[in-house]
């Protein structure tokens, strides 16, 4: 996978940045809006935000 197009956002989720519509702050943490919601763990939050 191309590290410039895909990013790990949770231990169970890797997303394509081509499909990320927005970052949604939630009480339990952040989530990505991609037509559905994908959780973003605190561990991967900074890496994800720096690539978006």
PDBQT receptor file of N, H, CA, C and O in Angstrom, charges set to zero:
ATOM      1  N   UNK A   1       0.833  -1.185   0.000  1.00  0.00    +0.000 N 
ATOM      2  CA  UNK A   1       0.000   0.000   0.000  1.00  0.00    +0.000 C 
ATOM      3  C   UNK A   1       0.876   1.247   0.000  1.00  0.00    +0.000 C 
ATOM      4  O   UNK A   1       1.943   1.282   0.613  1.00  0.00    +0.000 OA
ATOM      5  N   UNK A   2       0.408   2.239  -0.686  1.00  0.00    +0.000 N 
ATOM      6  H   UNK A   2      -0.458   2.210  -1.184  1.00  0.00    +0.000 HD
ATOM      7  CA  UNK A   2       1.108   3.510  -0.771  1.00  0.00    +0.000 C 
ATOM      8  C   UNK A   2       0.899   4.302   0.518  1.00  0.00    +0.000 C 
ATOM      9  O   UNK A   2      -0.231   4.661   0.851  1.00  0.00    +0.000 OA
ATOM     10  N   UNK A   3       1.973   4.572   1.236  1.00  0.00    +0.000 N 
ATOM     11  H   UNK A   3       2.891   4.281   0.966  1.00  0.00    +0.000 HD
ATOM     12  CA  UNK A   3       1.902   5.281   2.514  1.00  0.00    +0.000 C 
ATOM     13  C   UNK A   3       1.432   6.720   2.396  1.00  0.00    +0.000 C 
ATOM     14  O   UNK A   3       1.088   7.341   3.401  1.00  0.00    +0.000 OA
ATOM     15  N   UNK A   4       1.412   7.260   1.182  1.00  0.00    +0.000 N 
ATOM     16  H   UNK A   4       1.692   6.756   0.365  1.00  0.00    +0.000 HD
ATOM     17  CA  UNK A   4       0.920   8.624   0.981  1.00  0.00    +0.000 C 
ATOM     18  C   UNK A   4      -0.584   8.657   0.764  1.00  0.00    +0.000 C 
ATOM     19  O   UNK A   4      -1.202   9.713   0.897  1.00  0.00    +0.000 OA
ATOM     20  N   UNK A   5      -1.180   7.520   0.433  1.00  0.00    +0.000 N 
ATOM     21  H   UNK A   5      -0.678   6.663   0.325  1.00  0.00    +0.000 HD
ATOM     22  CA  UNK A   5      -2.617   7.465   0.168  1.00  0.00    +0.000 C 
ATOM     23  C   UNK A   5      -3.386   6.743   1.259  1.00  0.00    +0.000 C 
ATOM     24  O   UNK A   5      -4.584   6.972   1.426  1.00  0.00    +0.000 OA
ATOM     25  N   UNK A   6      -2.714   5.871   2.007  1.00  0.00    +0.000 N 
ATOM     26  H   UNK A   6      -1.741   5.685   1.872  1.00  0.00    +0.000 HD
ATOM     27  CA  UNK A   6      -3.363   5.086   3.057  1.00  0.00    +0.000 C 
ATOM     28  C   UNK A   6      -2.726   5.406   4.396  1.00  0.00    +0.000 C 
ATOM     29  O   UNK A   6      -1.513   5.593   4.491  1.00  0.00    +0.000 OA
ATOM     30  N   UNK A   7      -3.558   5.468   5.433  1.00  0.00    +0.000 N 
ATOM     31  H   UNK A   7      -4.543   5.316   5.356  1.00  0.00    +0.000 HD
ATOM     32  CA  UNK A   7      -3.046   5.757   6.769  1.00  0.00    +0.000 C 
ATOM     33  C   UNK A   7      -3.789   4.888   7.778  1.00  0.00    +0.000 C 
ATOM     34  O   UNK A   7      -4.995   4.664   7.672  1.00  0.00    +0.000 OA
ATOM     35  N   UNK A   8      -3.035   4.411   8.753  1.00  0.00    +0.000 N 
ATOM     36  H   UNK A   8      -2.056   4.593   8.839  1.00  0.00    +0.000 HD
ATOM     37  CA  UNK A   8      -3.648   3.635   9.834  1.00  0.00    +0.000 C 
ATOM     38  C   UNK A   8      -4.220   4.616  10.842  1.00  0.00    +0.000 C 
ATOM     39  O   UNK A   8      -3.526   5.530  11.288  1.00  0.00    +0.000 OA
ATOM     40  N   UNK A   9      -5.488   4.429  11.202  1.00  0.00    +0.000 N 
ATOM     41  H   UNK A   9      -6.051   3.686  10.839  1.00  0.00    +0.000 HD
ATOM     42  CA  UNK A   9      -6.147   5.345  12.124  1.00  0.00    +0.000 C 
ATOM     43  C   UNK A   9      -6.603   4.656  13.404  1.00  0.00    +0.000 C 
ATOM     44  O   UNK A   9      -7.029   5.314  14.353  1.00  0.00    +0.000 OA
ATOM     45  N   UNK A  10      -6.514   3.339  13.425  1.00  0.00    +0.000 N 
ATOM     46  H   UNK A  10      -6.168   2.804  12.654  1.00  0.00    +0.000 HD
ATOM     47  CA  UNK A  10      -6.978   2.548  14.559  1.00  0.00    +0.000 C 
ATOM     48  C   UNK A  10      -6.335   1.179  14.399  1.00  0.00    +0.000 C 
ATOM     49  O   UNK A  10      -5.914   0.824  13.298  1.00  0.00    +0.000 OA
ATOM     50  N   UNK A  11      -6.253   0.423  15.444  1.00  0.00    +0.000 N 
ATOM     51  H   UNK A  11      -6.595   0.711  16.339  1.00  0.00    +0.000 HD
ATOM     52  CA  UNK A  11      -5.631  -0.900  15.324  1.00  0.00    +0.000 C 
ATOM     53  C   UNK A  11      -6.382  -1.805  14.352  1.00  0.00    +0.000 C 
ATOM     54  O   UNK A  11      -5.808  -2.762  13.831  1.00  0.00    +0.000 OA
ATOM     55  N   UNK A  12      -7.654  -1.514  14.103  1.00  0.00    +0.000 N 
ATOM     56  H   UNK A  12      -8.119  -0.736  14.526  1.00  0.00    +0.000 HD
ATOM     57  CA  UNK A  12      -8.463  -2.325  13.183  1.00  0.00    +0.000 C 
ATOM     58  C   UNK A  12      -8.727  -1.668  11.843  1.00  0.00    +0.000 C 
ATOM     59  O   UNK A  12      -9.301  -2.301  10.958  1.00  0.00    +0.000 OA
ATOM     60  N   UNK A  13      -8.320  -0.399  11.664  1.00  0.00    +0.000 N 
ATOM     61  H   UNK A  13      -7.854   0.116  12.384  1.00  0.00    +0.000 HD
ATOM     62  CA  UNK A  13      -8.698   0.333  10.466  1.00  0.00    +0.000 C 
ATOM     63  C   UNK A  13      -7.516   1.005   9.782  1.00  0.00    +0.000 C 
ATOM     64  O   UNK A  13      -6.691   1.653  10.426  1.00  0.00    +0.000 OA
ATOM     65  N   UNK A  14      -7.453   0.841   8.481  1.00  0.00    +0.000 N 
ATOM     66  H   UNK A  14      -8.123   0.315   7.958  1.00  0.00    +0.000 HD
ATOM     67  CA  UNK A  14      -6.567   1.589   7.597  1.00  0.00    +0.000 C 
ATOM     68  C   UNK A  14      -7.491   2.215   6.568  1.00  0.00    +0.000 C 
ATOM     69  O   UNK A  14      -8.349   1.530   6.011  1.00  0.00    +0.000 OA
ATOM     70  N   UNK A  15      -7.328   3.513   6.308  1.00  0.00    +0.000 N 
ATOM     71  H   UNK A  15      -6.631   4.069   6.761  1.00  0.00    +0.000 HD
ATOM     72  CA  UNK A  15      -8.225   4.188   5.370  1.00  0.00    +0.000 C 
ATOM     73  C   UNK A  15      -7.455   4.813   4.221  1.00  0.00    +0.000 C 
ATOM     74  O   UNK A  15      -6.286   5.175   4.350  1.00  0.00    +0.000 OA
ATOM     75  N   UNK A  16      -8.135   4.927   3.106  1.00  0.00    +0.000 N 
ATOM     76  H   UNK A  16      -9.085   4.633   3.001  1.00  0.00    +0.000 HD
ATOM     77  CA  UNK A  16      -7.599   5.639   1.952  1.00  0.00    +0.000 C 
ATOM     78  C   UNK A  16      -7.942   7.108   2.127  1.00  0.00    +0.000 C 
ATOM     79  O   UNK A  16      -9.104   7.452   2.341  1.00  0.00    +0.000 OA
ATOM     80  N   UNK A  17      -6.950   7.973   2.039  1.00  0.00    +0.000 N 
ATOM     81  H   UNK A  17      -6.006   7.694   1.865  1.00  0.00    +0.000 HD
ATOM     82  CA  UNK A  17      -7.188   9.399   2.204  1.00  0.00    +0.000 C 
ATOM     83  C   UNK A  17      -8.042   9.965   1.074  1.00  0.00    +0.000 C 
ATOM     84  O   UNK A  17      -8.609  11.050   1.208  1.00  0.00    +0.000 OA
ATOM     85  N   UNK A  18      -8.134   9.247  -0.022  1.00  0.00    +0.000 N 
ATOM     86  H   UNK A  18      -7.674   8.366  -0.131  1.00  0.00    +0.000 HD
ATOM     87  CA  UNK A  18      -8.975   9.682  -1.140  1.00  0.00    +0.000 C 
ATOM     88  C   UNK A  18     -10.452   9.735  -0.746  1.00  0.00    +0.000 C 
ATOM     89  O   UNK A  18     -11.232  10.454  -1.370  1.00  0.00    +0.000 OA
ATOM     90  N   UNK A  19     -10.838   8.986   0.276  1.00  0.00    +0.000 N 
ATOM     91  H   UNK A  19     -10.205   8.402   0.783  1.00  0.00    +0.000 HD
ATOM     92  CA  UNK A  19     -12.245   8.891   0.652  1.00  0.00    +0.000 C 
ATOM     93  C   UNK A  19     -12.599   9.613   1.942  1.00  0.00    +0.000 C 
ATOM     94  O   UNK A  19     -13.763   9.614   2.342  1.00  0.00    +0.000 OA
ATOM     95  N   UNK A  20     -11.627  10.226   2.600  1.00  0.00    +0.000 N 
ATOM     96  H   UNK A  20     -10.681  10.225   2.275  1.00  0.00    +0.000 HD
ATOM     97  CA  UNK A  20     -11.895  10.954   3.838  1.00  0.00    +0.000 C 
ATOM     98  C   UNK A  20     -12.574  12.270   3.491  1.00  0.00    +0.000 C 
ATOM     99  O   UNK A  20     -12.031  13.079   2.737  1.00  0.00    +0.000 OA
ATOM    100  N   UNK A  21     -13.758  12.480   4.041  1.00  0.00    +0.000 N 
ATOM    101  H   UNK A  21     -14.198  11.823   4.653  1.00  0.00    +0.000 HD
ATOM    102  CA  UNK A  21     -14.510  13.706   3.790  1.00  0.00    +0.000 C 
ATOM    103  C   UNK A  21     -14.280  14.739   4.881  1.00  0.00    +0.000 C 
ATOM    104  O   UNK A  21     -14.197  15.934   4.596  1.00  0.00    +0.000 OA
ATOM    105  N   UNK A  22     -14.175  14.289   6.135  1.00  0.00    +0.000 N 
ATOM    106  H   UNK A  22     -14.243  13.319   6.367  1.00  0.00    +0.000 HD
ATOM    107  CA  UNK A  22     -13.962  15.224   7.240  1.00  0.00    +0.000 C 
ATOM    108  C   UNK A  22     -13.514  14.464   8.480  1.00  0.00    +0.000 C 
ATOM    109  O   UNK A  22     -13.625  13.241   8.566  1.00  0.00    +0.000 OA
ATOM    110  N   UNK A  23     -13.001  15.243   9.445  1.00  0.00    +0.000 N 
ATOM    111  H   UNK A  23     -12.911  16.236   9.374  1.00  0.00    +0.000 HD
ATOM    112  CA  UNK A  23     -12.645  14.706  10.753  1.00  0.00    +0.000 C 
ATOM    113  C   UNK A  23     -13.689  15.232  11.723  1.00  0.00    +0.000 C 
ATOM    114  O   UNK A  23     -13.896  16.440  11.831  1.00  0.00    +0.000 OA
ATOM    115  N   UNK A  24     -14.343  14.322  12.428  1.00  0.00    +0.000 N 
ATOM    116  H   UNK A  24     -14.175  13.340  12.341  1.00  0.00    +0.000 HD
ATOM    117  CA  UNK A  24     -15.452  14.678  13.309  1.00  0.00    +0.000 C 
ATOM    118  C   UNK A  24     -15.035  14.439  14.756  1.00  0.00    +0.000 C 
ATOM    119  O   UNK A  24     -14.781  13.296  15.135  1.00  0.00    +0.000 OA
ATOM    120  N   UNK A  25     -14.956  15.505  15.586  1.00  0.00    +0.000 N 
ATOM    121  H   UNK A  25     -15.162  16.433  15.278  1.00  0.00    +0.000 HD
ATOM    122  CA  UNK A  25     -14.637  15.290  17.005  1.00  0.00    +0.000 C 
ATOM    123  C   UNK A  25     -15.833  14.680  17.730  1.00  0.00    +0.000 C 
ATOM    124  O   UNK A  25     -16.960  15.159  17.599  1.00  0.00    +0.000 OA
ATOM    125  N   UNK A  26     -15.581  13.633  18.485  1.00  0.00    +0.000 N 
ATOM    126  H   UNK A  26     -14.666  13.244  18.591  1.00  0.00    +0.000 HD
ATOM    127  CA  UNK A  26     -16.615  12.970  19.276  1.00  0.00    +0.000 C 
ATOM    128  C   UNK A  26     -16.197  12.953  20.738  1.00  0.00    +0.000 C 
ATOM    129  O   UNK A  26     -15.027  13.179  21.046  1.00  0.00    +0.000 OA
ATOM    130  N   UNK A  27     -17.120  12.692  21.633  1.00  0.00    +0.000 N 
ATOM    131  H   UNK A  27     -18.070  12.508  21.383  1.00  0.00    +0.000 HD
ATOM    132  CA  UNK A  27     -16.783  12.598  23.059  1.00  0.00    +0.000 C 
ATOM    133  C   UNK A  27     -15.754  11.507  23.312  1.00  0.00    +0.000 C 
ATOM    134  O   UNK A  27     -14.855  11.670  24.137  1.00  0.00    +0.000 OA
ATOM    135  N   UNK A  28     -15.891  10.400  22.603  1.00  0.00    +0.000 N 
ATOM    136  H   UNK A  28     -16.622  10.268  21.934  1.00  0.00    +0.000 HD
ATOM    137  CA  UNK A  28     -15.012   9.255  22.829  1.00  0.00    +0.000 C 
ATOM    138  C   UNK A  28     -13.706   9.361  22.058  1.00  0.00    +0.000 C 
ATOM    139  O   UNK A  28     -12.842   8.495  22.198  1.00  0.00    +0.000 OA
ATOM    140  N   UNK A  29     -13.541  10.399  21.248  1.00  0.00    +0.000 N 
ATOM    141  H   UNK A  29     -14.243  11.102  21.133  1.00  0.00    +0.000 HD
ATOM    142  CA  UNK A  29     -12.356  10.567  20.420  1.00  0.00    +0.000 C 
ATOM    143  C   UNK A  29     -12.783  11.049  19.046  1.00  0.00    +0.000 C 
ATOM    144  O   UNK A  29     -13.960  11.341  18.836  1.00  0.00    +0.000 OA
ATOM    145  N   UNK A  30     -11.863  11.136  18.120  1.00  0.00    +0.000 N 
ATOM    146  H   UNK A  30     -10.906  10.898  18.291  1.00  0.00    +0.000 HD
ATOM    147  CA  UNK A  30     -12.178  11.607  16.782  1.00  0.00    +0.000 C 
ATOM    148  C   UNK A  30     -12.686  10.470  15.913  1.00  0.00    +0.000 C 
ATOM    149  O   UNK A  30     -12.488   9.295  16.221  1.00  0.00    +0.000 OA
ATOM    150  N   UNK A  31     -13.345  10.840  14.820  1.00  0.00    +0.000 N 
ATOM    151  H   UNK A  31     -13.505  11.795  14.569  1.00  0.00    +0.000 HD
ATOM    152  CA  UNK A  31     -13.784   9.869  13.824  1.00  0.00    +0.000 C 
ATOM    153  C   UNK A  31     -13.631  10.506  12.454  1.00  0.00    +0.000 C 
ATOM    154  O   UNK A  31     -13.668  11.729  12.319  1.00  0.00    +0.000 OA
ATOM    155  N   UNK A  32     -13.460   9.675  11.448  1.00  0.00    +0.000 N 
ATOM    156  H   UNK A  32     -13.430   8.682  11.558  1.00  0.00    +0.000 HD
ATOM    157  CA  UNK A  32     -13.390  10.145  10.074  1.00  0.00    +0.000 C 
ATOM    158  C   UNK A  32     -14.730   9.916   9.415  1.00  0.00    +0.000 C 
ATOM    159  O   UNK A  32     -15.353   8.871   9.604  1.00  0.00    +0.000 OA
ATOM    160  N   UNK A  33     -15.165  10.869   8.658  1.00  0.00    +0.000 N 
ATOM    161  H   UNK A  33     -14.659  11.717   8.505  1.00  0.00    +0.000 HD
ATOM    162  CA  UNK A  33     -16.393  10.703   7.892  1.00  0.00    +0.000 C 
ATOM    163  C   UNK A  33     -15.994  10.289   6.477  1.00  0.00    +0.000 C 
ATOM    164  O   UNK A  33     -15.315  11.030   5.767  1.00  0.00    +0.000 OA
ATOM    165  N   UNK A  34     -16.425   9.105   6.087  1.00  0.00    +0.000 N 
ATOM    166  H   UNK A  34     -16.977   8.504   6.664  1.00  0.00    +0.000 HD
ATOM    167  CA  UNK A  34     -16.102   8.577   4.765  1.00  0.00    +0.000 C 
ATOM    168  C   UNK A  34     -17.368   8.044   4.111  1.00  0.00    +0.000 C 
ATOM    169  O   UNK A  34     -17.312   7.103   3.319  1.00  0.00    +0.000 OA
ATOM    170  N   UNK A  35     -18.488   8.629   4.432  1.00  0.00    +0.000 N 
ATOM    171  H   UNK A  35     -18.534   9.393   5.076  1.00  0.00    +0.000 HD
ATOM    172  CA  UNK A  35     -19.777   8.065   4.046  1.00  0.00    +0.000 C 
ATOM    173  C   UNK A  35     -20.334   7.272   5.211  1.00  0.00    +0.000 C 
ATOM    174  O   UNK A  35     -21.546   7.088   5.318  1.00  0.00    +0.000 OA
ATOM    175  N   UNK A  36     -19.464   6.805   6.078  1.00  0.00    +0.000 N 
ATOM    176  H   UNK A  36     -18.479   6.955   5.991  1.00  0.00    +0.000 HD
ATOM    177  CA  UNK A  36     -19.763   6.158   7.344  1.00  0.00    +0.000 C 
ATOM    178  C   UNK A  36     -18.731   6.702   8.305  1.00  0.00    +0.000 C 
ATOM    179  O   UNK A  36     -17.874   7.485   7.896  1.00  0.00    +0.000 OA
ATOM    180  N   UNK A  37     -18.778   6.323   9.545  1.00  0.00    +0.000 N 
ATOM    181  H   UNK A  37     -19.474   5.686   9.877  1.00  0.00    +0.000 HD
ATOM    182  CA  UNK A  37     -17.777   6.816  10.496  1.00  0.00    +0.000 C 
ATOM    183  C   UNK A  37     -16.760   5.744  10.807  1.00  0.00    +0.000 C 
ATOM    184  O   UNK A  37     -17.104   4.582  11.021  1.00  0.00    +0.000 OA
ATOM    185  N   UNK A  38     -15.503   6.149  10.829  1.00  0.00    +0.000 N 
ATOM    186  H   UNK A  38     -15.224   7.094  10.655  1.00  0.00    +0.000 HD
ATOM    187  CA  UNK A  38     -14.385   5.266  11.158  1.00  0.00    +0.000 C 
ATOM    188  C   UNK A  38     -13.712   5.856  12.389  1.00  0.00    +0.000 C 
ATOM    189  O   UNK A  38     -13.314   7.020  12.360  1.00  0.00    +0.000 OA
ATOM    190  N   UNK A  39     -13.573   5.092  13.471  1.00  0.00    +0.000 N 
ATOM    191  H   UNK A  39     -13.897   4.146  13.494  1.00  0.00    +0.000 HD
ATOM    192  CA  UNK A  39     -12.933   5.639  14.673  1.00  0.00    +0.000 C 
ATOM    193  C   UNK A  39     -11.452   5.899  14.446  1.00  0.00    +0.000 C 
ATOM    194  O   UNK A  39     -10.788   5.195  13.686  1.00  0.00    +0.000 OA
ATOM    195  N   UNK A  40     -10.953   6.925  15.123  1.00  0.00    +0.000 N 
ATOM    196  H   UNK A  40     -11.493   7.496  15.741  1.00  0.00    +0.000 HD
ATOM    197  CA  UNK A  40      -9.525   7.258  15.100  1.00  0.00    +0.000 C 
ATOM    198  C   UNK A  40      -9.028   7.158  16.533  1.00  0.00    +0.000 C 
ATOM    199  O   UNK A  40      -9.514   7.873  17.410  1.00  0.00    +0.000 OA
ATOM    200  N   UNK A  41      -8.076   6.288  16.775  1.00  0.00    +0.000 N 
ATOM    201  H   UNK A  41      -7.682   5.707  16.063  1.00  0.00    +0.000 HD
ATOM    202  CA  UNK A  41      -7.572   6.143  18.142  1.00  0.00    +0.000 C 
ATOM    203  C   UNK A  41      -6.586   7.250  18.468  1.00  0.00    +0.000 C 
ATOM    204  O   UNK A  41      -5.995   7.848  17.569  1.00  0.00    +0.000 OA
ATOM    205  N   UNK A  42      -6.409   7.520  19.751  1.00  0.00    +0.000 N 
ATOM    206  H   UNK A  42      -6.889   7.033  20.481  1.00  0.00    +0.000 HD
ATOM    207  CA  UNK A  42      -5.461   8.545  20.183  1.00  0.00    +0.000 C 
ATOM    208  C   UNK A  42      -4.053   8.219  19.712  1.00  0.00    +0.000 C 
ATOM    209  O   UNK A  42      -3.267   9.124  19.432  1.00  0.00    +0.000 OA
ATOM    210  N   UNK A  43      -3.737   6.968  19.624  1.00  0.00    +0.000 N 
ATOM    211  H   UNK A  43      -4.376   6.233  19.851  1.00  0.00    +0.000 HD
ATOM    212  CA  UNK A  43      -2.402   6.536  19.219  1.00  0.00    +0.000 C 
ATOM    213  C   UNK A  43      -2.054   6.983  17.797  1.00  0.00    +0.000 C 
ATOM    214  O   UNK A  43      -0.899   7.303  17.515  1.00  0.00    +0.000 OA
ATOM    215  N   UNK A  44      -3.037   7.008  16.906  1.00  0.00    +0.000 N 
ATOM    216  H   UNK A  44      -3.975   6.748  17.135  1.00  0.00    +0.000 HD
ATOM    217  CA  UNK A  44      -2.787   7.319  15.496  1.00  0.00    +0.000 C 
ATOM    218  C   UNK A  44      -3.290   8.695  15.086  1.00  0.00    +0.000 C 
ATOM    219  O   UNK A  44      -3.126   9.080  13.929  1.00  0.00    +0.000 OA
ATOM    220  N   UNK A  45      -3.891   9.443  15.990  1.00  0.00    +0.000 N 
ATOM    221  H   UNK A  45      -4.025   9.130  16.931  1.00  0.00    +0.000 HD
ATOM    222  CA  UNK A  45      -4.512  10.732  15.667  1.00  0.00    +0.000 C 
ATOM    223  C   UNK A  45      -3.539  11.736  15.055  1.00  0.00    +0.000 C 
ATOM    224  O   UNK A  45      -3.841  12.326  14.018  1.00  0.00    +0.000 OA
ATOM    225  N   UNK A  46      -2.381  11.940  15.676  1.00  0.00    +0.000 N 
ATOM    226  H   UNK A  46      -2.136  11.460  16.518  1.00  0.00    +0.000 HD
ATOM    227  CA  UNK A  46      -1.438  12.944  15.175  1.00  0.00    +0.000 C 
ATOM    228  C   UNK A  46      -0.900  12.583  13.787  1.00  0.00    +0.000 C 
ATOM    229  O   UNK A  46      -0.766  13.455  12.928  1.00  0.00    +0.000 OA
ATOM    230  N   UNK A  47      -0.598  11.324  13.571  1.00  0.00    +0.000 N 
ATOM    231  H   UNK A  47      -0.707  10.616  14.268  1.00  0.00    +0.000 HD
ATOM    232  CA  UNK A  47      -0.109  10.898  12.256  1.00  0.00    +0.000 C 
ATOM    233  C   UNK A  47      -1.169  11.105  11.191  1.00  0.00    +0.000 C 
ATOM    234  O   UNK A  47      -0.855  11.517  10.074  1.00  0.00    +0.000 OA
ATOM    235  N   UNK A  48      -2.409  10.828  11.522  1.00  0.00    +0.000 N 
ATOM    236  H   UNK A  48      -2.664  10.494  12.429  1.00  0.00    +0.000 HD
ATOM    237  CA  UNK A  48      -3.501  10.985  10.565  1.00  0.00    +0.000 C 
ATOM    238  C   UNK A  48      -3.700  12.459  10.243  1.00  0.00    +0.000 C 
ATOM    239  O   UNK A  48      -3.845  12.815   9.073  1.00  0.00    +0.000 OA
ATOM    240  N   UNK A  49      -3.709  13.314  11.244  1.00  0.00    +0.000 N 
ATOM    241  H   UNK A  49      -3.591  13.025  12.194  1.00  0.00    +0.000 HD
ATOM    242  CA  UNK A  49      -3.930  14.743  11.017  1.00  0.00    +0.000 C 
ATOM    243  C   UNK A  49      -2.797  15.367  10.218  1.00  0.00    +0.000 C 
ATOM    244  O   UNK A  49      -3.034  16.296   9.446  1.00  0.00    +0.000 OA
ATOM    245  N   UNK A  50      -1.589  14.888  10.381  1.00  0.00    +0.000 N 
ATOM    246  H   UNK A  50      -1.397  14.133  11.009  1.00  0.00    +0.000 HD
ATOM    247  CA  UNK A  50      -0.457  15.464   9.638  1.00  0.00    +0.000 C 
ATOM    248  C   UNK A  50      -0.474  15.065   8.167  1.00  0.00    +0.000 C 
ATOM    249  O   UNK A  50       0.146  15.740   7.345  1.00  0.00    +0.000 OA
ATOM    250  N   UNK A  51      -1.167  13.989   7.819  1.00  0.00    +0.000 N 
ATOM    251  H   UNK A  51      -1.670  13.441   8.487  1.00  0.00    +0.000 HD
ATOM    252  CA  UNK A  51      -1.235  13.560   6.427  1.00  0.00    +0.000 C 
ATOM    253  C   UNK A  51      -2.458  14.094   5.709  1.00  0.00    +0.000 C 
ATOM    254  O   UNK A  51      -2.497  14.086   4.479  1.00  0.00    +0.000 OA
ATOM    255  N   UNK A  52      -3.463  14.561   6.447  1.00  0.00    +0.000 N 
ATOM    256  H   UNK A  52      -3.432  14.568   7.447  1.00  0.00    +0.000 HD
ATOM    257  CA  UNK A  52      -4.694  15.061   5.800  1.00  0.00    +0.000 C 
ATOM    258  C   UNK A  52      -4.564  16.490   5.383  1.00  0.00    +0.000 C 
ATOM    259  O   UNK A  52      -5.503  17.059   4.827  1.00  0.00    +0.000 OA
TER     260      UNK A  52
